[in-house]
């Protein structure tokens, strides 16, 4: 088996290594900043993808764009193109939201379970008079005179990226919401694009946890029974409202049994709810973590019990569970359970979106004749907002990630 090629970031020389991907190109972009008599090297990561014919290449500084609820980060990048190849034609770019709400294998007799929404479209070449961002300025300076900036603005109401985990037997694209940038060559904006001169690069629209958290969730459920002198009371409290992915949830349960029933078992579960706005009844739930215990039971009439239970909802324990919603998936990037969806106005929902929410459900089992007592508490599960200064300090080397095209595996020395 032949060795695979990559560039050593220290020397920027092409080397062979069977453990590296032939399409990953690690080459630092270096920006020298003069500070008195000193010079500081600032390095940053850039994502690159070329068209199958190698005549068009786009560069992005990131693939995750943050939805701040009140505003969304613009999608900015740089196109490198050889004007002699175009022969008078133009280069257009589009920002597309693709919403798949049915399995690809079920598309028969003309049915189509996918909607593509074109959120933004513009002419990239010949270039228009636009003010480049700092990242675009750096890339243009590095890539030369054939580099042209482009910027797409995402609508504020567009939904976050979500992927519904398929089953093992499912084939084709999974259901969910995904975004991608499409760059193609044509005579006009409506001209049909050709695969050899078209670039498609997936990106994600994500949300981070808010800086201010809500009140501590708490609920009290009381249930009376026929011929019973009193009520069965259950109080459920979470230790906080906002949890980060991978964090343990503390569920405090207090039971006061003034009825003539006996509590024989307690079960706590974390449920993920996915609301598909396109359908009036398009909501389904999945249990992503659960625990069941008889410790402290039975809780007989006239007695009480106070108990703390712990759950950790993570993707690793739900890898084989079909229908679980995940954060938008990108190749070579590990994902997790979908984050809770934050809405500026709950009444104003995008019909092509999926609303994700989480609840803790505690259930008391009273036996075959007694029935059950259930309490539910909503909470928020998200990623913390990253510390950009710490991330810049942690970056010891920049790299260009080149994404595979169907017919080429080009390598470029950026230094």
C-alpha positions as CSV (number, residue, x, y, z in Angstrom):
1,X,0.0,0.0,0.0
2,X,1.6,3.3,-1.0
3,X,2.3,5.9,1.7
4,X,0.2,9.0,2.0
5,X,1.4,12.6,1.7
6,X,1.2,15.5,4.1
7,X,3.2,18.6,4.8
8,X,5.3,18.9,7.9
9,X,4.2,22.2,9.5
10,X,7.7,22.9,10.7
11,X,9.4,22.7,7.3
12,X,6.4,22.8,4.9
13,X,8.0,19.9,3.0
14,X,5.9,17.1,1.6
15,X,6.5,13.9,3.5
16,X,5.1,10.3,3.3
17,X,3.2,8.7,6.1
18,X,0.8,5.8,5.9
19,X,-1.1,7.1,9.0
20,X,-2.1,10.4,7.6
21,X,-4.9,11.3,5.1
22,X,-3.7,12.2,1.6
23,X,-6.2,15.1,1.6
24,X,-5.1,16.8,4.9
25,X,-2.7,19.6,4.3
26,X,-1.1,21.1,7.3
27,X,0.6,24.4,6.5
28,X,0.7,27.4,8.8
29,X,-0.5,30.8,7.7
30,X,1.8,33.2,9.5
31,X,1.0,36.8,10.3
32,X,3.9,39.0,11.6
33,X,2.9,41.7,14.1
34,X,5.6,44.2,15.0
35,X,5.6,45.0,18.7
36,X,8.5,47.5,19.2
37,X,11.6,45.5,18.4
38,X,9.8,42.2,18.7
39,X,7.9,40.2,16.2
40,X,5.0,37.9,17.2
41,X,3.7,35.1,15.0
42,X,-0.1,34.7,15.0
43,X,-1.3,31.5,13.5
44,X,-4.9,30.5,12.6
45,X,-6.7,27.5,11.1
46,X,-8.3,27.6,7.6
47,X,-10.6,25.2,5.9
48,X,-10.0,24.7,2.2
49,X,-12.0,22.9,-0.6
50,X,-11.3,22.8,-4.3
51,X,-13.6,22.0,-7.3
52,X,-13.0,18.5,-9.0
53,X,-11.2,20.2,-11.9
54,X,-8.9,22.2,-9.5
55,X,-9.8,25.6,-11.1
56,X,-11.8,26.9,-8.1
57,X,-10.8,26.8,-4.4
58,X,-12.6,28.3,-1.4
59,X,-11.1,29.1,2.0
60,X,-13.1,29.5,5.3
61,X,-11.7,30.5,8.7
62,X,-14.3,28.3,10.4
63,X,-17.2,25.9,9.7
64,X,-19.3,26.7,12.8
65,X,-21.3,29.9,12.8
66,X,-22.9,31.1,16.0
67,X,-26.6,32.0,16.3
68,X,-26.7,34.6,19.1
69,X,-30.5,34.6,19.0
70,X,-30.6,38.3,18.4
71,X,-28.1,38.1,15.5
72,X,-26.1,35.5,13.5
73,X,-22.4,35.5,12.5
74,X,-21.9,36.2,8.8
75,X,-20.4,33.5,6.6
76,X,-17.2,34.9,5.2
77,X,-14.5,33.3,3.1
78,X,-12.2,33.8,0.1
79,X,-12.4,32.3,-3.4
80,X,-9.3,31.6,-5.5
81,X,-9.9,31.4,-9.2
82,X,-7.9,31.6,-12.4
83,X,-9.6,34.3,-14.5
84,X,-8.1,32.8,-17.7
85,X,-10.1,29.6,-17.1
86,X,-13.4,31.5,-16.9
87,X,-13.3,32.9,-20.4
88,X,-15.7,35.7,-19.7
89,X,-18.0,33.6,-17.4
90,X,-18.8,34.5,-13.8
91,X,-18.6,32.8,-10.4
92,X,-21.6,32.7,-8.2
93,X,-22.0,31.6,-4.6
94,X,-25.0,30.5,-2.6
95,X,-25.8,29.7,1.0
96,X,-28.3,26.8,1.1
97,X,-30.3,25.3,4.0
98,X,-31.3,21.7,3.3
99,X,-34.2,20.2,5.3
100,X,-34.7,16.5,5.0
101,X,-37.8,15.2,6.7
102,X,-38.0,11.6,5.3
103,X,-35.8,8.7,4.4
104,X,-34.1,8.8,1.1
105,X,-34.9,5.2,0.4
106,X,-38.7,5.9,0.7
107,X,-38.6,8.4,-2.2
108,X,-40.6,6.5,-4.8
109,X,-43.1,7.5,-7.5
110,X,-41.8,11.1,-7.6
111,X,-42.0,11.7,-3.8
112,X,-39.3,13.9,-2.4
113,X,-38.7,14.4,1.3
114,X,-36.1,17.2,1.0
115,X,-36.5,20.9,0.7
116,X,-33.5,23.2,-0.3
117,X,-33.9,26.8,0.8
118,X,-31.6,29.3,-0.9
119,X,-30.9,31.8,2.0
120,X,-28.4,34.0,0.1
121,X,-26.9,34.3,-3.3
122,X,-24.3,36.7,-4.8
123,X,-21.8,37.1,-7.6
124,X,-18.2,36.5,-6.3
125,X,-16.4,37.1,-9.6
126,X,-16.1,39.6,-11.2
127,X,-15.8,41.0,-7.7
128,X,-18.0,43.7,-6.3
129,X,-16.9,46.6,-4.1
130,X,-17.1,45.0,-0.7
131,X,-15.3,45.7,2.6
132,X,-13.3,42.5,3.5
133,X,-13.1,41.3,7.0
134,X,-9.8,40.9,8.9
135,X,-9.7,37.2,8.1
136,X,-10.3,37.9,4.4
137,X,-7.6,40.5,4.3
138,X,-5.1,38.0,5.7
139,X,-6.1,35.4,3.3
140,X,-6.0,37.7,0.3
141,X,-2.6,38.9,1.3
142,X,-1.4,35.3,1.6
143,X,-3.1,33.9,-1.5
144,X,-2.3,36.7,-4.0
145,X,-4.2,38.6,-6.6
146,X,-6.5,35.8,-7.7
147,X,-8.2,35.7,-4.3
148,X,-11.7,37.4,-3.9
149,X,-13.7,37.8,-0.7
150,X,-17.4,36.7,-0.3
151,X,-19.8,37.1,2.6
152,X,-23.3,35.6,3.1
153,X,-25.7,36.8,5.7
154,X,-27.8,34.2,7.5
155,X,-31.4,35.1,8.2
156,X,-32.0,35.5,12.0
157,X,-35.0,33.1,12.0
158,X,-33.2,30.2,10.2
159,X,-33.0,27.0,12.3
160,X,-29.9,25.5,13.9
161,X,-28.2,22.5,12.4
162,X,-29.7,19.2,13.6
163,X,-29.1,15.6,12.4
164,X,-31.5,12.7,13.3
165,X,-29.5,9.6,14.1
166,X,-30.4,6.9,11.6
167,X,-30.7,3.2,12.4
168,X,-28.1,0.7,11.4
169,X,-30.1,-0.6,8.5
170,X,-31.0,2.9,7.1
171,X,-29.2,4.1,4.0
172,X,-28.8,7.5,2.4
173,X,-28.7,10.9,3.9
174,X,-30.1,11.2,7.5
175,X,-33.0,13.4,8.3
176,X,-32.3,16.9,9.7
177,X,-31.3,20.4,8.9
178,X,-27.9,21.1,7.3
179,X,-26.2,24.1,5.7
180,X,-23.7,24.2,2.9
181,X,-22.0,26.8,0.7
182,X,-22.2,26.2,-3.1
183,X,-19.8,28.0,-5.5
184,X,-20.1,27.4,-9.2
185,X,-19.3,28.9,-12.6
186,X,-21.9,30.1,-15.0
187,X,-23.0,32.7,-17.5
188,X,-25.7,34.0,-15.0
189,X,-27.1,33.2,-11.6
190,X,-29.7,30.8,-13.0
191,X,-27.3,28.9,-15.2
192,X,-27.0,25.2,-14.5
193,X,-23.9,24.3,-12.6
194,X,-21.6,21.5,-13.7
195,X,-20.1,19.1,-11.1
196,X,-16.5,19.5,-12.3
197,X,-16.6,23.2,-11.6
198,X,-18.8,23.3,-8.5
199,X,-17.8,23.4,-4.8
200,X,-20.0,22.3,-2.0
201,X,-18.8,22.7,1.6
202,X,-20.9,21.9,4.6
203,X,-21.1,24.3,7.5
204,X,-23.0,24.4,10.8
205,X,-25.3,26.9,12.5
206,X,-24.9,26.4,16.3
207,X,-26.0,28.0,19.5
208,X,-24.1,28.4,22.8
209,X,-25.4,28.6,26.3
210,X,-26.6,32.1,27.5
211,X,-24.6,34.0,30.0
212,X,-27.5,34.3,32.3
213,X,-29.3,31.2,33.6
214,X,-32.9,30.9,34.8
215,X,-34.3,30.0,38.1
216,X,-33.8,26.6,39.7
217,X,-36.4,24.2,38.3
218,X,-38.9,22.8,40.9
219,X,-42.3,21.2,40.8
220,X,-44.7,19.6,43.3
221,X,-47.2,17.0,42.3
222,X,-50.0,15.8,44.6
223,X,-52.4,13.0,43.9
224,X,-55.4,11.8,45.9
225,X,-57.0,8.4,45.7
226,X,-60.5,7.1,46.3
227,X,-61.1,6.0,49.9
228,X,-57.8,7.5,50.9
229,X,-57.5,9.8,53.9
230,X,-54.8,12.0,52.4
231,X,-52.6,12.7,49.4
232,X,-49.4,11.4,48.0
233,X,-47.0,14.4,47.4
234,X,-43.8,14.4,45.3
235,X,-41.5,17.3,45.0
236,X,-38.8,17.2,42.3
237,X,-35.9,19.8,42.1
238,X,-32.9,20.1,39.8
239,X,-29.7,21.6,41.2
240,X,-29.8,24.2,38.3
241,X,-31.5,25.0,35.0
242,X,-28.6,25.1,32.6
243,X,-26.3,22.0,32.0
244,X,-23.4,21.6,29.7
245,X,-22.9,18.5,27.5
246,X,-21.4,15.7,29.6
247,X,-22.4,17.3,32.9
248,X,-24.1,15.2,35.6
249,X,-27.7,16.2,36.5
250,X,-28.7,16.1,40.2
251,X,-32.4,15.2,40.7
252,X,-33.7,15.7,44.2
253,X,-36.9,13.8,45.0
254,X,-38.9,14.3,48.2
255,X,-41.9,12.0,48.8
256,X,-44.5,12.5,51.5
257,X,-47.0,9.7,51.6
258,X,-50.2,10.6,53.4
259,X,-52.3,8.2,51.4
260,X,-53.1,4.6,51.8
261,X,-50.9,3.6,48.9
262,X,-47.3,2.2,48.9
263,X,-44.5,3.5,46.6
264,X,-42.7,0.4,45.4
265,X,-40.2,1.8,42.9
266,X,-38.8,5.2,41.6
267,X,-37.7,5.9,38.0
268,X,-36.0,9.0,36.6
269,X,-35.3,9.6,33.0
270,X,-34.1,12.4,30.7
271,X,-36.3,12.8,27.6
272,X,-35.3,14.6,24.4
273,X,-38.2,16.1,22.5
274,X,-37.9,16.9,18.8
275,X,-40.6,19.2,17.4
276,X,-40.7,19.2,13.6
277,X,-42.4,22.5,12.8
278,X,-43.5,21.5,9.3
279,X,-46.1,19.1,10.7
280,X,-48.8,19.9,13.2
281,X,-48.3,16.6,15.1
282,X,-44.6,16.2,14.3
283,X,-43.2,15.7,17.8
284,X,-41.5,12.7,19.0
285,X,-39.6,11.9,22.2
286,X,-36.5,9.7,23.0
287,X,-35.2,8.6,26.4
288,X,-31.5,9.4,26.4
289,X,-30.7,8.5,30.0
290,X,-32.6,6.7,32.8
291,X,-32.2,5.2,36.2
292,X,-34.5,3.0,38.2
293,X,-34.2,2.2,41.9
294,X,-36.0,0.5,44.8
295,X,-33.6,1.9,47.4
296,X,-35.6,3.4,50.2
297,X,-38.7,1.6,49.0
298,X,-41.3,0.6,49.8
299,X,-42.5,4.0,51.1
300,X,-45.5,2.9,53.2
301,X,-48.5,5.0,54.2
302,X,-47.6,7.8,56.7
303,X,-43.9,7.7,55.9
304,X,-41.6,10.0,53.8
305,X,-38.4,9.6,51.7
306,X,-35.8,12.1,50.4
307,X,-33.5,10.9,47.7
308,X,-31.0,12.3,45.2
309,X,-30.6,10.6,41.8
310,X,-28.0,11.4,39.1
311,X,-28.2,11.1,35.3
312,X,-25.7,12.0,32.5
313,X,-27.3,12.3,29.1
314,X,-24.5,11.6,26.5
315,X,-24.3,10.4,23.0
316,X,-22.0,7.5,23.9
317,X,-24.8,5.7,25.6
318,X,-27.2,6.3,22.7
319,X,-25.1,5.4,19.7
320,X,-27.4,2.6,18.5
321,X,-30.7,4.4,19.2
322,X,-32.5,5.5,16.1
323,X,-34.3,8.9,16.1
324,X,-32.1,10.7,18.6
325,X,-31.3,14.3,17.6
326,X,-27.7,15.3,17.3
327,X,-25.9,18.6,16.7
328,X,-25.3,19.0,13.0
329,X,-22.7,16.5,11.9
330,X,-19.6,17.4,9.9
331,X,-17.1,14.9,8.6
332,X,-14.1,14.3,10.9
333,X,-15.8,16.3,13.7
334,X,-17.2,14.5,16.7
335,X,-20.7,15.5,17.5
336,X,-23.0,15.1,20.6
337,X,-26.6,15.1,21.5
338,X,-28.5,18.1,20.0
339,X,-28.4,21.3,22.1
340,X,-31.6,22.9,23.3
341,X,-33.0,25.3,20.8
342,X,-33.1,29.0,22.0
343,X,-35.8,31.1,20.4
344,X,-36.2,34.9,20.6
345,X,-39.9,34.5,20.2
346,X,-41.4,31.0,20.8
347,X,-44.4,31.9,18.5
348,X,-42.1,32.8,15.6
349,X,-40.7,29.4,14.4
350,X,-39.2,28.6,11.1
351,X,-41.4,26.0,9.5
352,X,-38.4,24.1,8.1
353,X,-36.7,23.8,11.5
354,X,-36.5,21.3,14.4
355,X,-37.0,22.6,17.9
356,X,-35.0,20.5,20.5
357,X,-36.0,20.5,24.2
358,X,-35.2,18.4,27.3
359,X,-37.1,17.3,30.3
360,X,-36.5,15.3,33.4
361,X,-39.3,12.8,34.1
362,X,-39.7,11.2,37.6
363,X,-42.2,8.4,38.0
364,X,-43.4,6.7,41.2
365,X,-44.8,3.1,40.8
366,X,-47.5,2.3,43.2
367,X,-48.2,-1.3,42.2
368,X,-50.8,-2.8,39.8
369,X,-53.8,-1.3,41.6
370,X,-52.3,2.1,42.7
371,X,-51.1,3.3,39.3
372,X,-48.3,5.9,38.9
373,X,-47.5,9.5,39.8
374,X,-45.4,11.5,37.3
375,X,-43.6,14.8,37.5
376,X,-41.7,16.6,34.7
377,X,-39.2,19.4,34.8
378,X,-37.7,21.2,31.7
379,X,-34.0,22.1,31.6
380,X,-31.5,23.4,29.1
381,X,-28.6,21.4,27.7
382,X,-26.0,23.3,25.6
383,X,-22.3,24.0,25.1
384,X,-20.6,26.8,27.0
385,X,-19.6,29.8,25.0
386,X,-15.9,29.3,24.2
387,X,-13.2,31.7,25.5
388,X,-11.7,33.0,22.3
389,X,-8.6,34.4,24.0
390,X,-7.8,31.1,25.6
391,X,-8.3,29.3,22.3
392,X,-5.9,31.7,20.6
393,X,-3.3,31.0,23.3
394,X,-3.8,27.2,22.9
395,X,-3.3,27.2,19.2
396,X,0.4,26.3,18.7
397,X,0.1,25.7,15.0
398,X,-2.3,26.6,12.2
399,X,-3.3,24.1,9.5
400,X,-5.2,24.1,6.3
401,X,-7.7,21.2,6.1
402,X,-8.3,20.3,2.5
403,X,-11.5,18.4,1.8
404,X,-11.6,15.7,-0.8
405,X,-12.9,16.3,-4.3
406,X,-14.1,13.4,-6.5
407,X,-11.3,13.6,-9.1
408,X,-8.4,15.4,-7.6
409,X,-6.1,15.3,-4.5
410,X,-4.1,18.4,-5.0
411,X,-1.5,19.6,-2.5
412,X,-0.3,23.2,-2.3
413,X,2.6,24.7,-0.4
414,X,1.3,27.8,1.2
415,X,4.6,29.1,2.4
